[in-house]
């Protein structure tokens, strides 16, 4: 965060920022969307193009001032001050740091969890800064430097992100020419920036570091996903529901079974609409049933008891080279020309007297109950 010192308007460094962002995203394979959104949001708030100039609050309305926030309960200052910057150098430095940290964190964490982390760090860093300023006032009556200070900028969140990024690293890094362990880089940068960069908010940067540490502690104590991540995942799932519905609709149409399959072939793992065929006795059952009405074989092919006996018999007979009876839909061996169940001859083999007999049989087809009885007798015999 940068303390109040007058806004400097200059556009010379913004093309450099744009070139750097485009170059990094061109070289990156993942192209994280949340990081890009944060970059765009901060830049648009700073530039205030067109209609945004009339919609967005002015800089004077969003300065982070602990006294005004506590006095007026001003949540606008509390949250929006992190996304405002007072000059090109302030914006470009913060956005380049956000680009570098965001690409790494979002790629490793995922966009939803990264977005929830950033939201949590914004609230925690601002809250801790406010608590520190108020504590200094109450405990030490130290009000001039911090409690009435005006500050804006995303750097408090960036310090928190730096803590999270380097928390598991045992490597060394450069901080303004000094080689130090990565996990202590945020503390070193806090001191060095305060020493050599005028007008920065020490309390805002310290609040960011403490927010990063607190986030890691809370994350470590709760191994599952934090509530904010769960909420964002549910919102994302709700927004994606219409697209998933249309996609699943087309996929289900492709997987729909047209006609009847062959006994003995593997069933797909997902259920299709309409009747399903028992792999043991070839009976077509309702999609509402999970057990075959004829032989009690489970829908997924898990057989037990007497149905296992039928399954072994089916494998012993051999399930290749079958022809389907047009009258009762029973699958017969290709060596037979007459259906084992109803006696109807195979299509194409009935001529002369046999054709007449076949026609008479078709006119007197047995009832479904009779066919079931015959099938049970066929498999139990």
C-alpha positions as CSV (number, residue, x, y, z in Angstrom):
1,X,0.0,0.0,0.0
2,X,1.1,3.5,-0.7
3,X,0.4,6.4,1.6
4,X,-1.3,9.6,0.6
5,X,1.0,11.9,-1.3
6,X,-0.9,13.3,-4.3
7,X,-1.9,11.3,-7.4
8,X,0.6,11.4,-10.2
9,X,-1.0,10.9,-13.6
10,X,1.4,9.6,-16.3
11,X,0.8,7.0,-19.0
12,X,4.4,6.2,-19.9
13,X,4.7,3.0,-18.0
14,X,1.4,1.4,-18.9
15,X,2.5,0.2,-22.4
16,X,5.4,-1.5,-20.6
17,X,3.0,-3.3,-18.3
18,X,0.7,-4.3,-21.2
19,X,3.7,-5.7,-23.1
20,X,5.0,-7.6,-20.1
21,X,1.5,-9.2,-19.4
22,X,1.0,-10.2,-23.1
23,X,4.5,-11.7,-23.2
24,X,4.1,-13.7,-20.0
25,X,0.7,-15.1,-21.0
26,X,2.0,-16.0,-24.5
27,X,4.8,-18.0,-23.0
28,X,2.6,-19.6,-20.3
29,X,0.8,-22.8,-21.0
30,X,-2.0,-22.4,-18.4
31,X,-3.0,-18.7,-18.9
32,X,-4.8,-18.4,-15.5
33,X,-8.1,-16.5,-15.9
34,X,-8.4,-15.1,-12.3
35,X,-5.0,-13.5,-12.4
36,X,-5.9,-11.9,-15.7
37,X,-9.1,-10.6,-14.2
38,X,-7.3,-9.1,-11.3
39,X,-4.8,-7.4,-13.6
40,X,-7.7,-6.0,-15.7
41,X,-9.7,-4.9,-12.7
42,X,-6.9,-2.9,-11.1
43,X,-5.9,-1.3,-14.4
44,X,-9.4,-0.3,-15.4
45,X,-10.1,1.2,-11.9
46,X,-6.9,3.2,-12.3
47,X,-7.6,4.4,-15.9
48,X,-11.4,4.9,-15.4
49,X,-12.2,4.9,-19.1
50,X,-15.6,6.1,-20.4
51,X,-18.6,5.4,-18.3
52,X,-16.5,3.9,-15.5
53,X,-15.4,7.4,-14.5
54,X,-19.0,8.2,-13.5
55,X,-19.6,4.9,-11.8
56,X,-16.5,4.2,-9.8
57,X,-15.9,6.1,-6.5
58,X,-13.1,8.6,-6.6
59,X,-9.8,8.1,-4.9
60,X,-10.7,10.4,-2.0
61,X,-13.8,8.3,-1.3
62,X,-11.8,5.0,-0.9
63,X,-8.6,5.9,1.0
64,X,-8.0,3.3,3.6
65,X,-8.2,5.4,6.8
66,X,-8.7,3.5,10.1
67,X,-10.3,6.5,11.8
68,X,-12.9,7.0,9.1
69,X,-13.6,3.3,8.7
70,X,-14.3,2.8,12.4
71,X,-16.2,6.0,12.8
72,X,-18.5,5.7,9.8
73,X,-18.3,1.9,9.5
74,X,-17.3,2.5,5.9
75,X,-16.9,-0.9,4.2
76,X,-16.3,0.8,0.9
77,X,-13.0,2.1,2.1
78,X,-12.3,-1.2,3.8
79,X,-12.5,-3.3,0.6
80,X,-12.1,-1.0,-2.4
81,X,-8.9,0.7,-1.2
82,X,-6.9,-2.4,-2.1
83,X,-7.8,-2.0,-5.8
84,X,-6.9,1.7,-6.2
85,X,-3.4,3.1,-7.0
86,X,-2.0,6.7,-7.0
87,X,0.3,6.6,-10.0
88,X,1.8,4.6,-12.9
89,X,4.8,3.4,-11.0
90,X,2.6,2.3,-8.1
91,X,0.2,0.4,-10.4
92,X,2.9,-1.2,-12.7
93,X,5.1,-2.4,-9.8
94,X,2.1,-4.0,-8.0
95,X,0.7,-5.6,-11.2
96,X,4.0,-7.1,-12.3
97,X,4.4,-8.6,-8.8
98,X,0.8,-9.9,-9.1
99,X,1.5,-11.4,-12.5
100,X,4.5,-13.3,-11.3
101,X,2.9,-14.6,-8.1
102,X,-0.6,-15.2,-9.6
103,X,0.8,-17.3,-12.5
104,X,2.5,-19.6,-10.0
105,X,-0.2,-19.8,-7.4
106,X,-3.2,-20.1,-9.7
107,X,-1.5,-22.8,-11.8
108,X,-0.7,-24.9,-8.7
109,X,-3.9,-24.3,-6.7
110,X,-6.5,-24.1,-9.4
111,X,-8.6,-21.0,-10.4
112,X,-11.4,-21.5,-7.9
113,X,-9.2,-22.0,-4.9
114,X,-6.9,-19.2,-5.9
115,X,-9.9,-16.8,-6.3
116,X,-11.1,-17.8,-2.8
117,X,-7.6,-17.3,-1.4
118,X,-7.3,-13.8,-2.9
119,X,-10.7,-12.8,-1.5
120,X,-9.8,-14.1,1.9
121,X,-6.4,-12.4,1.9
122,X,-8.0,-9.0,0.9
123,X,-10.4,-9.2,3.9
124,X,-7.7,-10.5,6.3
125,X,-5.0,-8.1,5.3
126,X,-7.3,-5.1,5.5
127,X,-8.8,-6.3,8.8
128,X,-5.4,-7.0,10.4
129,X,-4.1,-3.5,9.4
130,X,-7.2,-1.9,10.9
131,X,-6.7,-3.9,14.2
132,X,-3.0,-2.9,14.3
133,X,-3.8,0.8,13.9
134,X,-6.5,0.7,16.5
135,X,-4.3,-1.3,18.9
136,X,-1.5,1.2,18.6
137,X,-4.0,4.0,19.5
138,X,-5.5,2.2,22.5
139,X,-2.3,0.8,23.9
140,X,0.3,3.4,23.1
141,X,-1.8,6.5,22.2
142,X,0.1,6.4,18.8
143,X,-2.4,7.9,16.4
144,X,-0.7,10.4,14.1
145,X,1.4,8.0,11.9
146,X,-1.1,5.1,11.5
147,X,-4.6,5.7,12.8
148,X,-5.2,8.7,10.6
149,X,-3.0,7.5,7.8
150,X,-4.5,7.4,4.2
151,X,-3.3,4.5,2.0
152,X,-4.3,2.5,-1.1
153,X,-2.9,-0.3,-3.2
154,X,-2.8,-4.0,-3.7
155,X,0.6,-4.5,-2.1
156,X,-0.8,-5.7,1.3
157,X,-2.4,-8.6,-0.6
158,X,0.8,-9.2,-2.5
159,X,2.8,-9.5,0.7
160,X,0.3,-12.1,1.9
161,X,0.6,-14.0,-1.5
162,X,4.4,-13.9,-1.1
163,X,4.1,-15.6,2.2
164,X,1.8,-18.3,0.8
165,X,4.0,-18.8,-2.2
166,X,7.3,-19.2,-0.3
167,X,5.9,-21.1,2.7
168,X,6.9,-24.5,1.4
169,X,10.1,-23.5,-0.3
170,X,13.6,-24.3,1.0
171,X,15.4,-22.4,-1.7
172,X,17.1,-19.0,-1.6
173,X,16.0,-15.9,-3.4
174,X,17.2,-12.4,-4.2
175,X,15.6,-9.5,-2.4
176,X,17.0,-6.2,-3.8
177,X,20.4,-7.8,-4.2
178,X,20.4,-9.8,-1.0
179,X,20.4,-13.6,-1.0
180,X,18.1,-14.9,1.8
181,X,15.9,-18.0,2.4
182,X,12.7,-17.8,0.4
183,X,10.4,-18.2,3.4
184,X,11.9,-15.0,5.0
185,X,11.8,-13.0,1.8
186,X,8.6,-11.1,2.7
187,X,10.1,-9.9,6.0
188,X,13.2,-8.8,4.3
189,X,11.3,-6.9,1.7
190,X,9.1,-5.3,4.3
191,X,12.2,-3.8,6.0
192,X,14.1,-2.8,2.8
193,X,11.1,-1.1,1.2
194,X,10.4,0.8,4.3
195,X,14.0,2.0,4.4
196,X,14.5,3.0,0.8
197,X,11.0,3.7,-0.7
198,X,9.4,6.9,0.7
199,X,5.6,7.1,1.3
200,X,4.8,3.4,1.7
201,X,2.5,2.1,4.3
202,X,4.5,0.0,6.8
203,X,1.4,-1.1,8.7
204,X,-0.4,-2.2,5.4
205,X,2.5,-4.4,4.4
206,X,2.9,-5.8,7.8
207,X,-0.8,-6.6,7.9
208,X,-0.4,-8.4,4.6
209,X,2.4,-10.6,5.9
210,X,0.4,-11.5,9.1
211,X,-2.6,-12.2,6.9
212,X,-0.6,-14.7,4.8
213,X,0.7,-16.4,8.0
214,X,-2.8,-16.6,9.5
215,X,-4.2,-18.0,6.2
216,X,-1.6,-20.8,6.2
217,X,-2.3,-21.6,9.9
218,X,-6.1,-21.8,9.2
219,X,-5.5,-23.8,6.1
220,X,-3.2,-26.2,7.9
221,X,-5.6,-26.8,10.8
222,X,-8.4,-27.5,8.3
223,X,-7.2,-30.1,5.8
224,X,-10.4,-29.9,3.8
225,X,-11.5,-27.0,1.5
226,X,-12.3,-23.7,3.2
227,X,-16.0,-22.6,3.2
228,X,-15.2,-19.8,0.7
229,X,-13.8,-22.3,-1.8
230,X,-16.8,-24.6,-1.4
231,X,-19.1,-21.6,-1.9
232,X,-17.3,-20.5,-5.0
233,X,-17.2,-24.0,-6.4
234,X,-21.0,-24.3,-5.9
235,X,-21.6,-20.9,-7.6
236,X,-19.3,-21.9,-10.5
237,X,-21.2,-25.3,-10.8
238,X,-24.5,-23.4,-10.8
239,X,-23.4,-21.1,-13.6
240,X,-22.1,-24.1,-15.6
241,X,-25.2,-26.2,-15.1
242,X,-27.0,-25.1,-18.3
243,X,-23.9,-26.0,-20.4
244,X,-23.4,-29.3,-18.6
245,X,-27.1,-30.1,-19.2
246,X,-26.9,-29.5,-22.9
247,X,-23.6,-31.5,-23.2
248,X,-25.0,-34.4,-21.2
249,X,-28.2,-34.3,-23.4
250,X,-26.2,-34.8,-26.6
251,X,-24.0,-37.4,-25.0
252,X,-27.0,-39.4,-23.8
253,X,-28.5,-39.3,-27.3
254,X,-25.2,-40.8,-28.6
255,X,-25.2,-43.5,-26.0
256,X,-28.8,-44.4,-26.4
257,X,-29.3,-48.0,-27.4
258,X,-31.0,-48.4,-30.8
259,X,-32.4,-51.9,-31.2
260,X,-31.3,-54.9,-29.2
261,X,-27.8,-56.0,-28.3
262,X,-26.2,-59.4,-28.3
263,X,-26.3,-61.6,-25.3
264,X,-22.9,-61.9,-23.6
265,X,-21.4,-58.6,-24.6
266,X,-20.1,-56.3,-21.9
267,X,-22.6,-53.7,-20.7
268,X,-21.6,-50.0,-20.6
269,X,-20.9,-48.6,-17.1
270,X,-23.4,-45.8,-17.5
271,X,-27.1,-46.7,-17.8
272,X,-29.0,-45.8,-20.9
273,X,-32.7,-44.9,-21.3
274,X,-35.2,-47.6,-22.0
275,X,-35.2,-51.4,-21.3
276,X,-32.0,-53.2,-20.4
277,X,-31.2,-56.8,-21.5
278,X,-30.2,-59.4,-19.1
279,X,-26.8,-60.9,-20.1
280,X,-27.8,-64.3,-18.8
281,X,-31.3,-65.0,-20.1
282,X,-31.6,-62.1,-22.7
283,X,-34.9,-61.0,-21.1
284,X,-35.7,-57.2,-21.6
285,X,-36.4,-55.7,-18.2
286,X,-37.7,-52.3,-17.2
287,X,-35.1,-49.6,-16.6
288,X,-36.6,-49.2,-13.1
289,X,-35.5,-52.7,-12.1
290,X,-32.0,-53.6,-11.0
291,X,-32.6,-57.4,-11.0
292,X,-33.8,-59.5,-13.9
293,X,-37.4,-60.6,-13.6
294,X,-36.6,-64.0,-15.2
295,X,-33.4,-65.2,-13.6
296,X,-32.7,-62.7,-10.8
297,X,-29.3,-61.6,-12.3
298,X,-28.3,-58.2,-11.1
299,X,-28.3,-55.4,-13.7
300,X,-24.5,-54.7,-13.5
301,X,-23.8,-58.4,-14.1
302,X,-23.1,-59.4,-10.5
303,X,-24.7,-62.8,-10.2
304,X,-25.2,-65.0,-7.2
305,X,-27.1,-68.2,-6.2
306,X,-29.0,-69.8,-9.0
307,X,-28.3,-67.0,-11.4
308,X,-24.6,-67.9,-11.3
309,X,-25.5,-71.3,-12.5
310,X,-27.3,-69.8,-15.5
311,X,-24.3,-67.6,-16.2
312,X,-22.0,-70.6,-16.3
313,X,-24.4,-72.5,-18.6
314,X,-24.5,-69.5,-20.9
315,X,-20.7,-69.4,-21.1
316,X,-20.5,-73.2,-21.7
317,X,-22.9,-73.0,-24.6
318,X,-20.9,-70.2,-26.3
319,X,-22.3,-66.9,-27.1
320,X,-21.0,-66.2,-30.6
321,X,-22.9,-66.8,-33.8
322,X,-26.4,-66.2,-32.5
323,X,-29.7,-65.4,-34.3
324,X,-32.7,-63.8,-32.7
325,X,-36.2,-65.2,-33.0
326,X,-38.6,-62.7,-34.5
327,X,-41.5,-64.0,-32.3
328,X,-40.1,-64.3,-28.8
329,X,-36.7,-62.4,-29.2
330,X,-34.7,-65.4,-27.8
331,X,-31.1,-65.7,-29.0
332,X,-30.6,-69.2,-30.5
333,X,-27.4,-70.9,-31.6
334,X,-26.5,-70.5,-35.3
335,X,-26.6,-74.3,-35.6
336,X,-30.3,-74.3,-35.0
337,X,-33.0,-73.4,-37.5
338,X,-35.9,-73.6,-35.1
339,X,-36.3,-71.5,-31.9
340,X,-35.7,-73.4,-28.7
341,X,-38.5,-71.5,-26.9
342,X,-41.4,-71.0,-29.3
343,X,-40.5,-73.3,-32.2
344,X,-40.6,-70.6,-34.9
345,X,-38.2,-71.4,-37.7
346,X,-35.3,-69.1,-38.5
347,X,-36.1,-66.4,-41.1
348,X,-35.0,-67.4,-44.6
349,X,-35.1,-71.1,-43.9
350,X,-38.9,-71.6,-44.1
351,X,-40.2,-72.9,-47.4
352,X,-43.1,-75.0,-48.5
353,X,-45.0,-76.8,-45.7
354,X,-42.6,-75.4,-43.1
355,X,-43.5,-71.9,-44.1
356,X,-47.2,-72.7,-43.6
357,X,-46.5,-74.1,-40.2
358,X,-44.4,-71.1,-39.3
359,X,-47.2,-68.7,-40.4
360,X,-49.8,-70.7,-38.3
361,X,-47.5,-70.5,-35.3
362,X,-47.1,-66.8,-35.7
363,X,-50.9,-66.4,-35.8
364,X,-51.0,-68.3,-32.5
365,X,-48.1,-66.7,-30.6
366,X,-47.9,-67.8,-27.0
367,X,-48.6,-65.1,-24.4
368,X,-45.7,-63.3,-22.5
369,X,-46.5,-65.3,-19.4
370,X,-46.2,-68.6,-21.4
371,X,-42.9,-67.4,-22.9
372,X,-41.6,-66.6,-19.4
373,X,-42.6,-70.0,-18.1
374,X,-40.9,-71.7,-21.1
375,X,-37.7,-69.7,-20.5
376,X,-37.6,-70.6,-16.8
377,X,-38.1,-74.3,-17.7
378,X,-35.4,-74.0,-20.4
379,X,-32.8,-72.6,-18.0
380,X,-33.8,-74.7,-14.9
381,X,-33.8,-77.9,-16.8
